[in-house]
């Protein structure tokens, strides 16, 4: 299987850390602890910015391969550090998390997310998360697992026609449709697919606009009436309008009494004031944009990988037949489907939907003996960490068995039992670990189990797929598949 890691990029080799690249004395006469991390020299003005813009994932992989677990690189006016060593990832995301905030890389997110749970820090973030957290409790999610299987069944019925007509379908769009239906029904008390004609164009535009690439159209002042600015305002308004309609529906007694929208309407700040319309809208946009997109990508990549590895599909089919015998799975069945979970975990390793966790240092820090200046950006890319050959044996291969609890194969220390917690972190870590992790894992496993039992998906030849570093790790340009019904197995005795 071809991937970005197989296409090299030549970076000028930085010198190893010595006294020559030690951090100089500060203006007040004190010496900051640590030396400058190694990294490419790059161009004087822009550093590796052009490489970052041209192929972001390739640059991140090469930084890890050439310089190890911590490296330094100049991206335009910013000097940033990349962190992939598990111990260092833990330091930033967990042990010293108070020193690291969302920072400059999240500024573009504000265009569409607003000040929601994803883009805030400190007390403001804690207050927002506290309202949403009960709705993501594992017990509550499992109790509502029927929403996932019902929505997946809608998809299976939707595929009946293209299956009969032998017409290829774009799996990415359909997985987003599925994830949108689950998230809306389970959390917001409405079926977001009813608004899909307005939401999906806004999503496609926003996920490109939120990533600052340095293009002229993004850098021009907002008051210049370019087509880009007109589109930006239009899709921002579309997204706001849909969220306002959902809020108004709930104010008028719609939705479910126990859904998250009503919880946001009932929430109060420390001073007793209710949340404003803008604050509720920002939280709904965050839940929608981040929630359905990452799960949809996770589903797409899992089905993509299964289609590429027939031996994996056969083993998965055998496990599903033995446990389910063709029936609809429940949340309780998942403990009896260990290979299914291994397949999902391996897909999230090879293609982590959240491919990057950026943070800005509040105060000076030292990581691995290297100086991290206050105000500088630290990039923590699961994509590069998950493709690290020092941690993963043959990292470009899709091998679900590496997540078997008893697995001890591969290079020394690379077995499941010996692997560091922060060698694999598709949902981040620490207090800010993705709030939707349990929902995403539950949804992907149940949906994959139903899809694999009903249809065989095959990639359309001549349509290569590559990971795209947008807000999530999107398959580009699309994942075209043909859908073939499979013979239902006889009911298995348990």
NORVEN-V782670 format. One record per residue. N is the residue number from 1. RES is the residue in three letters. PSI is psi in radians with two decimals (999 if undefined). NEAR is the number of other ideal C-beta (glycine too) atoms within 8 Angstrom. Layout:
N:RES:PSI:NEAR
N:RES:PSI:NEAR
//
This chain:
1:UNK:2.23:6
2:UNK:2.48:4
3:UNK:2.98:10
4:UNK:-0.50:10
5:UNK:-0.25:9
6:UNK:0.04:6
7:UNK:1.84:6
8:UNK:2.79:5
9:UNK:2.30:9
10:UNK:2.05:4
11:UNK:2.52:11
12:UNK:2.33:7
13:UNK:2.16:6
14:UNK:2.68:10
15:UNK:2.70:8
16:UNK:2.66:5
17:UNK:2.11:11
18:UNK:-3.02:8
19:UNK:-0.44:4
20:UNK:-0.49:5
21:UNK:0.44:9
22:UNK:2.68:9
23:UNK:2.25:8
24:UNK:2.97:4
25:UNK:2.54:5
26:UNK:3.01:8
27:UNK:-0.39:3
28:UNK:0.13:4
29:UNK:-0.09:5
30:UNK:2.76:6
31:UNK:2.20:6
32:UNK:2.38:9
33:UNK:2.43:6
34:UNK:2.82:10
35:UNK:2.97:11
36:UNK:2.36:10
37:UNK:2.67:13
38:UNK:2.74:12
39:UNK:3.05:11
40:UNK:2.60:12
41:UNK:-0.75:5
42:UNK:-2.98:11
43:UNK:2.64:7
44:UNK:-0.81:4
45:UNK:-0.75:4
46:UNK:-0.11:11
47:UNK:-2.29:12
48:UNK:0.38:14
49:UNK:-0.72:11
50:UNK:-0.67:8
51:UNK:-0.67:11
52:UNK:-0.72:9
53:UNK:-0.68:8
54:UNK:-0.81:6
55:UNK:1.52:8
56:UNK:-0.82:8
57:UNK:-0.67:12
58:UNK:-0.76:14
59:UNK:-0.79:13
60:UNK:-0.70:14
61:UNK:-0.77:13
62:UNK:-0.60:11
63:UNK:-0.77:15
64:UNK:-0.76:17
65:UNK:-0.67:7
66:UNK:-0.58:10
67:UNK:-0.08:11
68:UNK:-2.68:9
69:UNK:-0.26:9
70:UNK:2.29:15
71:UNK:2.85:13
72:UNK:2.41:14
73:UNK:2.53:15
74:UNK:2.17:13
75:UNK:1.69:11
76:UNK:-2.23:8
77:UNK:-0.09:2
78:UNK:2.41:9
79:UNK:2.11:10
80:UNK:2.79:12
81:UNK:2.40:16
82:UNK:2.33:16
83:UNK:2.12:13
84:UNK:-0.28:14
85:UNK:2.21:10
86:UNK:-0.74:11
87:UNK:-0.66:10
88:UNK:-0.64:13
89:UNK:-0.78:15
90:UNK:-0.67:12
91:UNK:-0.78:10
92:UNK:-0.78:14
93:UNK:-0.38:15
94:UNK:-1.09:10
95:UNK:-0.73:5
96:UNK:0.61:9
97:UNK:-0.48:11
98:UNK:-0.36:5
99:UNK:-0.02:8
100:UNK:2.19:12
101:UNK:3.06:8
102:UNK:-0.90:11
103:UNK:-2.90:9
104:UNK:-0.51:7
105:UNK:-0.23:11
106:UNK:-0.04:11
107:UNK:-0.69:7
108:UNK:-0.47:10
109:UNK:-0.53:11
110:UNK:-0.38:10
111:UNK:-0.62:10
112:UNK:-0.55:14
113:UNK:-0.61:15
114:UNK:-2.88:11
115:UNK:1.34:9
116:UNK:-2.91:13
117:UNK:-0.53:12
118:UNK:-0.55:10
119:UNK:0.08:12
120:UNK:2.94:11
121:UNK:3.01:6
122:UNK:-2.48:7
123:UNK:-0.63:5
124:UNK:-0.77:9
125:UNK:-0.76:11
126:UNK:-0.72:8
127:UNK:-0.69:10
128:UNK:-0.77:12
129:UNK:-0.61:10
130:UNK:-0.58:7
131:UNK:-0.71:11
132:UNK:-0.48:14
133:UNK:-0.78:9
134:UNK:-0.47:7
135:UNK:-0.17:10
136:UNK:0.22:11
137:UNK:2.41:8
138:UNK:-0.70:6
139:UNK:-0.75:6
140:UNK:-0.71:10
141:UNK:-0.78:14
142:UNK:-0.59:10
143:UNK:-0.44:6
144:UNK:0.31:9
145:UNK:-0.42:12
146:UNK:-0.48:6
147:UNK:-0.70:10
148:UNK:-0.84:14
149:UNK:-0.62:13
150:UNK:-0.75:8
151:UNK:-0.65:12
152:UNK:-0.67:13
153:UNK:-0.61:10
154:UNK:-0.73:10
155:UNK:-0.77:13
156:UNK:-0.68:12
157:UNK:-0.63:7
158:UNK:-0.54:8
159:UNK:-0.10:12
160:UNK:-0.76:8
161:UNK:-0.95:8
162:UNK:-0.49:11
163:UNK:-0.79:11
164:UNK:-0.65:6
165:UNK:-0.05:6
166:UNK:0.67:6
167:UNK:2.31:7
168:UNK:2.61:8
169:UNK:2.69:12
170:UNK:1.83:9
171:UNK:-0.61:13
172:UNK:-0.88:13
173:UNK:-0.70:10
174:UNK:-0.59:12
175:UNK:-0.59:13
176:UNK:-0.69:13
177:UNK:-0.76:11
178:UNK:-0.87:15
179:UNK:-0.62:15
180:UNK:-0.74:15
181:UNK:-0.74:13
182:UNK:-0.88:14
183:UNK:-0.80:16
184:UNK:-0.84:14
185:UNK:-0.76:13
186:UNK:-0.68:11
187:UNK:-0.69:11
188:UNK:-0.11:16
189:UNK:0.21:13
190:UNK:2.78:11
191:UNK:1.83:7
192:UNK:-0.32:15
193:UNK:-0.36:9
194:UNK:-0.37:6
195:UNK:0.23:9
196:UNK:-0.58:10
197:UNK:-0.49:6
198:UNK:-0.57:10
199:UNK:-0.74:14
200:UNK:-0.74:10
201:UNK:-0.65:10
202:UNK:-0.67:13
203:UNK:-0.83:11
204:UNK:-0.72:8
205:UNK:-0.79:11
206:UNK:-0.64:14
207:UNK:-0.26:13
208:UNK:-0.69:8
209:UNK:-0.52:12
210:UNK:-0.37:12
211:UNK:1.98:10
212:UNK:1.94:8
213:UNK:-0.09:6
214:UNK:0.10:8
215:UNK:2.58:6
216:UNK:-0.72:5
217:UNK:-0.48:7
218:UNK:-0.47:10
219:UNK:-0.34:6
220:UNK:2.60:10
221:UNK:2.59:4
222:UNK:-0.47:5
223:UNK:-0.20:4
224:UNK:2.12:7
225:UNK:1.10:5
226:UNK:2.89:8
227:UNK:-0.68:5
228:UNK:-0.79:9
229:UNK:-0.64:11
230:UNK:-0.75:9
231:UNK:-0.72:9
232:UNK:-0.85:11
233:UNK:-0.66:8
234:UNK:-0.79:8
235:UNK:-0.53:14
236:UNK:-0.75:11
237:UNK:-0.72:8
238:UNK:-0.80:12
239:UNK:-0.77:13
240:UNK:-0.72:10
241:UNK:-0.76:9
242:UNK:-0.79:11
243:UNK:-0.67:12
244:UNK:-0.64:10
245:UNK:-0.70:9
246:UNK:-0.71:13
247:UNK:-0.79:14
248:UNK:-0.67:8
249:UNK:-0.73:10
250:UNK:-0.63:14
251:UNK:-0.49:7
252:UNK:0.27:6
253:UNK:0.15:4
254:UNK:-3.04:7
255:UNK:-2.79:12
256:UNK:2.52:6
257:UNK:-0.51:5
258:UNK:0.36:4
259:UNK:3.02:13
260:UNK:-0.56:12
261:UNK:-0.78:14
262:UNK:-0.57:13
263:UNK:-0.67:12
264:UNK:-0.66:12
265:UNK:-0.53:12
266:UNK:-0.21:7
267:UNK:2.62:9
268:UNK:2.55:7
269:UNK:3.10:9
270:UNK:-0.57:4
271:UNK:0.06:4
272:UNK:-0.12:5
273:UNK:2.55:6
274:UNK:2.85:8
275:UNK:2.54:11
276:UNK:2.87:6
277:UNK:-0.74:7
278:UNK:-0.69:7
279:UNK:-0.72:9
280:UNK:-0.75:13
281:UNK:-0.74:13
282:UNK:-0.68:12
283:UNK:-0.69:15
284:UNK:-0.70:14
285:UNK:-0.69:15
286:UNK:-0.85:14
287:UNK:-0.72:15
288:UNK:-0.97:15
289:UNK:-0.83:13
290:UNK:-0.65:10
291:UNK:-0.87:13
292:UNK:-0.56:13
293:UNK:-0.86:15
294:UNK:-0.71:14
295:UNK:-0.72:17
296:UNK:-0.72:14
297:UNK:-0.72:16
298:UNK:-0.73:15
299:UNK:-0.79:15
300:UNK:-0.84:13
301:UNK:-0.61:15
302:UNK:-0.80:14
303:UNK:-0.62:15
304:UNK:-0.79:15
305:UNK:-0.75:15
306:UNK:-0.68:14
307:UNK:-0.48:11
308:UNK:-0.29:8
309:UNK:1.56:9
310:UNK:-0.61:5
311:UNK:-0.58:6
312:UNK:-0.76:12
313:UNK:-0.75:12
314:UNK:-0.76:8
315:UNK:-0.67:9
316:UNK:-0.74:13
317:UNK:-0.74:11
318:UNK:-0.72:8
319:UNK:-0.77:12
320:UNK:-0.71:13
321:UNK:-0.72:12
322:UNK:-0.58:8
323:UNK:-0.74:11
324:UNK:-0.56:13
325:UNK:0.52:10
326:UNK:-0.16:9
327:UNK:2.94:6
328:UNK:2.27:7
329:UNK:2.73:12
330:UNK:2.95:7
331:UNK:-0.59:9
332:UNK:-0.41:6
333:UNK:-0.39:11
334:UNK:-0.52:12
335:UNK:-0.38:6
336:UNK:0.10:6
337:UNK:1.13:14
338:UNK:-0.60:9
339:UNK:-0.60:10
340:UNK:-0.80:14
341:UNK:-0.66:12
342:UNK:-0.69:12
343:UNK:-0.77:15
344:UNK:-0.80:14
345:UNK:-0.71:11
346:UNK:-0.64:14
347:UNK:-0.68:14
348:UNK:-0.40:13
349:UNK:-0.89:12
350:UNK:-0.62:12
351:UNK:1.22:14
352:UNK:2.06:11
353:UNK:-0.69:14
354:UNK:1.64:13
355:UNK:-0.20:12
356:UNK:2.37:11
357:UNK:1.75:10
358:UNK:2.52:12
359:UNK:2.64:12
360:UNK:2.38:14
361:UNK:2.25:15
362:UNK:-0.81:8
363:UNK:2.88:6
364:UNK:2.54:10
365:UNK:2.86:9
366:UNK:2.15:10
367:UNK:2.11:13
368:UNK:0.51:10
369:UNK:0.00:7
370:UNK:2.54:14
371:UNK:2.26:13
372:UNK:1.84:12
373:UNK:2.56:9
374:UNK:2.41:7
375:UNK:-0.19:5
376:UNK:2.83:12
377:UNK:2.42:13
378:UNK:2.18:15
379:UNK:2.20:13
380:UNK:1.71:15
381:UNK:1.86:13
382:UNK:-0.58:13
383:UNK:-0.84:15
384:UNK:-0.72:14
385:UNK:-0.66:17
386:UNK:-0.24:13
387:UNK:0.29:14
388:UNK:2.00:12
389:UNK:-0.29:9
390:UNK:-0.34:3
391:UNK:-0.61:11
392:UNK:2.21:13
393:UNK:2.18:9
394:UNK:1.10:8
395:UNK:-0.36:11
396:UNK:-0.17:9
397:UNK:2.57:6
398:UNK:1.83:11
399:UNK:1.55:7
400:UNK:-0.45:12
401:UNK:-0.34:8
402:UNK:-0.26:13
403:UNK:0.13:11
404:UNK:2.28:10
405:UNK:-0.53:5
406:UNK:0.02:6
407:UNK:2.20:12
408:UNK:0.20:7
409:UNK:3.14:8
410:UNK:-2.85:9
411:UNK:2.79:5
412:UNK:2.28:3
413:UNK:0.07:6
414:UNK:0.02:12
415:UNK:2.80:10
416:UNK:-0.67:11
417:UNK:-0.50:8
418:UNK:-0.11:7
419:UNK:2.40:11
420:UNK:2.52:7
421:UNK:-0.66:9
422:UNK:0.37:12
423:UNK:-0.40:11
424:UNK:1.93:10
425:UNK:1.08:12
426:UNK:-0.34:10
427:UNK:0.31:9
428:UNK:-2.67:10
429:UNK:3.05:11
430:UNK:-2.85:8
431:UNK:-0.45:5
432:UNK:0.38:7
433:UNK:2.49:9
434:UNK:2.16:9
435:UNK:-0.43:9
436:UNK:0.24:11
437:UNK:-0.90:9
438:UNK:-0.65:9
439:UNK:-0.78:13
440:UNK:-0.80:13
441:UNK:-0.73:10
442:UNK:-0.81:14
443:UNK:-0.79:13
444:UNK:-0.78:13
445:UNK:-0.82:14
446:UNK:-0.73:15
447:UNK:-0.76:13
448:UNK:-0.73:15
449:UNK:-0.74:14
450:UNK:-0.73:14
451:UNK:-0.80:13
452:UNK:-0.58:12
453:UNK:-0.51:13
454:UNK:-0.67:8
455:UNK:2.64:12
456:UNK:2.16:8
457:UNK:2.29:13
458:UNK:2.35:8
459:UNK:2.40:12
460:UNK:2.17:9
461:UNK:2.61:4
462:UNK:0.23:4
463:UNK:1.38:8
464:UNK:2.56:5
465:UNK:2.33:10
466:UNK:2.62:8
467:UNK:2.32:13
468:UNK:2.22:8
469:UNK:1.29:10
470:UNK:-2.61:9
471:UNK:-0.65:9
472:UNK:3.05:11
473:UNK:1.58:15
474:UNK:2.38:10
475:UNK:2.22:15
476:UNK:2.53:8
477:UNK:-0.51:3
478:UNK:2.89:10
479:UNK:1.64:12
480:UNK:2.23:10
481:UNK:2.60:13
482:UNK:2.61:10
483:UNK:2.11:11
484:UNK:2.20:9
485:UNK:2.55:8
486:UNK:2.70:9
487:UNK:2.23:4
488:UNK:2.31:6
489:UNK:2.75:9
490:UNK:2.65:6
491:UNK:2.30:7
492:UNK:2.54:10
493:UNK:2.42:3
494:UNK:999:3
//
